[in-house]
Amino acid sequence: MTKQGSSGDALFRMPARTVLINLTGDFEGGWIRCVRRVSLEDLMRLEQASDFQEQEEQVRWFARTLIKEWNLADEEGNVLPVGEASFMGALPPDLCIQILQGYVEAVRQVPAPLGEPSTDGSPSADSMTTASE
């Protein structure tokens, strides 16, 4: 049985999308895949957390909840397990900042339909550091 909305129409199920963050600079070649679907409230908290305690809680939440996979290893080549412990304890701060900024930038963009150019003259998400899938 198909679920119906209040007007009797079939419900639209939101697609499960991810964000692929391709790292740059000293971390070029690394990538992180995160859940794209996040509430506006959570996105605003990630962007605007001001005091250290709140910021730490949001970063831990991000690492625990939104990161799904990556190809990161330590200096000896040992694979770092995805999750809060690695994000908070094994990654250098500048890498964590690049990941967080890349995520916020990617989620704030409205993804263009596949195969369609950007209408505002700026590069599409596919040609930037971050991409939505």
N, C-alpha and C positions, 0 to 999 in steps of 0.2 A: 504494500500500500504506500502510495506517495504522500508525503506530508504536504499540507496546504497552509498557506498564509491566511491572514484575516480576510482577504478578499476572495478566497477560494482558489487562487492561483498556486501552482506548485512552488515550493520554496527553492530559492537559489542557494546552493551550497558553495561557500567560499573555497577557492582552490587553496591547497596547501603549497605555499611557495617558499623558496629559500633565497637567501642572499649569499652570493659568493664574493668574498673579499680577497682580492689578489694583492698581496703585500708588495711594497716597493722599497727602494733604498737598500739598506743593509739586509733587509729581509726578503728581497726579491726572490721569487720562486716558491715562497710559502703562500698558503691559502687557508681560509677558514670558511666553512659553510655554516650559516645560521638560519634559524627560523625567521622568516620575513614578517609573519603576522604577529603584531604586537599591538596592544591597546595604545591609544593616543596618550592616555594617562601615564603608562609606563615609558613611552618614548619621551614625554616631557620630563619625567623624573631622571632619565638617563642624561638628557641635555642640560637640565637645570639644577642638579644636585649641588648644593653650595657648601654645606658644612661637611667636614670630613666623615663623620659617622654615617650620615645619610648617603654620601657618595660611596662609601665602602659597601654599604648594604646593597646599593643598586648595581655596583660592579660585580659583587658576588652573585646577585640574582641573574645578571646577564650571563656570566660564565656558567652558572648551574643550569639555566633554563633555555637560553637561546642558542648557544654554540652546540652544534650537532656533530661536526667532524672537522679535522684539520690534518695537515701533513707536516706537523712540527716535531722536531727532535732536538735533544740537547746537544751540547758541544761534542760529546762523544758519539753521537749518532743514535742514542737510545730514544725510541719513540716516546713522546710525552702523551700520557693519556688525556683525552678530552675531559675538561671539567674544571670546577672551581679550584681544586688544589693546584693543578698545573698553572692555571691562569694567574692565580694570586701568588704562587710561590716559586714558579720556575721560569716564567717569562719576564724579560726585562721591561721596565716601565714604558720605555718608548715604543715597544712593540704592542703592549696592551693599549696604549693611547691610540696608536694607528688603527688597531682593530676596532676600538669603540667609535672613533671618528668615522671610519669607513662604514660601519654598520649604520650609524645615525644618518649619514649622507645617503646611503642606499635606500633606507626605509623612507626617507622624506621624499624621494623621487617617485613620481607616478610612472610605473613601467609602461613603455610603449608596446603596442601589440607587436609580436614577432614579425620581423621583416619590414617594419614601417619606420621611416626616418623621423627624427625629432622635428616637431613643428615650430620650436622656438629658436632654431638656429644653433643651439648648443649641442654638444655631442650627446648621443644617446647613452643610456646606462651600459649598453653592451661594449662601448668603446672606452669606458672609464675604468678606474681602478676597481670599481664594484659593479656587480651585475646581478640582476634578478632572474630567477628561473622559475 
